[in-house]
């Protein structure tokens, strides 16, 4: 029986990668096919398999679909209003040209909280061009910090889709993931963003290419104070709820405790952030309600893919749980002396390197890890560290099978070899530093 279960998992992962890489089948369908195949090989009957698919999908999407959808709409309004550019311009004006790399890493770190990675990069890359033209230094001195900030937040800090999906699948609390994500993000940003940028800029001199037309043509950006306040609202509310639930504030009045619990839930926090952004970044800035409705609707298109992928990842996890394969993997790893945190990182890294998508790597690894820790008592902080370990592994070694590799190369006007030496190396440093920090948090918690 044990051999059959291990074989089922191995075949399932192999088929998943074959379907995505060789046959180019959509990852959502591929995950479902692989899940069903694991169930068949493991001996589940047809009704059990279908019930498992339904349970895994339903349990996962109840939370993830709501949060990812609300987060996507929030980010779209910030993007279209010019809020992202306002943050970057403010940072550059305050830090000055000498500290512009630090301004770019902080800008990327903040802007990627509500805005998808690729969209944020395209919006902000003209500012990187402008900095290079002013200073004459290598474009990479400014681009790498920006990319590091964007990539770190995209991988580590909710309400971005990746950590939301992983947190839900393995049962981590978003508030703790945000805290641990920030803790891990600081040294990661310094090493992979600032220090590596300074090094690689001396090795590769890149001049700014032709200006890429900005998606947003607004010249009158919203105020920086209002923009940062709106970005901070959902994060602070979620953190407040998390800290309150630990008893750090002592015995609160019942009404206040209930209010914090309600407003600090990701659903309520993001709904409130959307309403505030809708009014202050939209209506007050002369957007019509029809325009805002179109912006919100368009934002759900990329979110839909992520939502379905996450649901399929939940199915994969449920199959491993119901067949007993997850428990068997846990005991096998334990007997081999391999820590769960290391397994989480390595499994995400392998899937990432083989098939390219960090989202698919996160979801697949989370599906593998969740059954392993189901019967292990881990504190909320340890679970959050597990999320960061998975996210770190899923960020490693971006190369030719990752759309981000080509996006960066195209917009920076660099060759494939230069992209490997700069962007690919940055993502690899990011992964190892993120994992090292997550490990420290895990063992100190």
Secondary structure, DSSP 8 states (H G I E B T S, - for coil): -HHHHHHHHHHHHHHHHHHHHTS---HHHHHHHHHHHHHHHHT--HHHHHHHHHHHHHHHHHHHHHHHHHHHHHHHHHHHHTHHHHHHHHHHHHHTTTTHHHHHHHHHHHHHHHS-HHHHHHHHHHHHHHHHHHH-S-THHHHHHHHHHHHHHHHHSTTSHHHHHHHHHHT--HHHHHHHHHHHHHHHIIIIIIIHHHHHHHH------S----S---SS---HHHHHHHHHHHHHHHHHHHHHHTTTT-S--HHHHHHHHHHTSHHHHHHHHHHHHIIIIIGGGT--HHHHHHHHHHHHHHHHHHHHHHHHHHHHHHHHHHHTHHHHHHHHHHHHT--HHHHHHHHHHHHHHHH--HHHHHHHHHHHHHHHHTTS---HHHHHHHHHHHHHHTTS---TTSHHHHHHHHHHT--HHHHIIIIIHHHHHHHHHHHHHHHHHHHH-
